[in-house]
Amino acid sequence: MTEAITPAPVALRAPAHRVSPRAVGYWRTSALLGDLVLVAAAVLAYALVPERPWWATVLLVLLVVGVVVHVVAMPTIRYRVHRWEVSELAIHTLSGWIGRETRIAPISRVQTVDSRQGALMRLFGLASLTVTTASAAGPITIDCLDADTARRLVAQLTEVTAASEGDAT
């Protein structure tokens, strides 16, 4: 009788590279701008109601506290978590701030490489890279890279995928 040999589990290490340190300021500014709209709408609604119930004040205070926590904590946590790595074999990312997402895509599955740089990202000297693969999980995005790093990475991925055997399907 032969026994099945179970391979030892392989520990997956975190990707090697962090995003740009300027990502913290970008995420903080982006969160602040978005959250200010929400708080302004809530304060306006609060001010327009003539006889406010007690719980409306509690909700407004909770909203403001939530916004402060979001703007202060989220960017720092995201920066500590977000990592990326590109090798000749695969693209590996780790992202999130409350939940965590790890994505690994073989280079042979890469279909397109796109970079994006909105106005606010340009102000911070950042760019995001989106790698579309032949995967039902969707594209892999590396947010908040230094703009020069993003350009070099696009060139590197173009070179590596061109040399890769496979049809990316």
Secondary structure, 3 states (H helix, E strand, C coil): CCCCCCCCCCCCCCCCEECCCCHHHHHHHHHHHHHHHHHHHHHHHHHHCCCCCHHHHHHHHHHHHHHHHHHHHHHHHHHHHCEEEECCCEEEEEECCCCCEEEEEEHHHEEEEEEECCHHHHHHCEEEEEEEECCCCCCEEEEEEEHHHHHHHHHHHHHHHHHCCCCCC
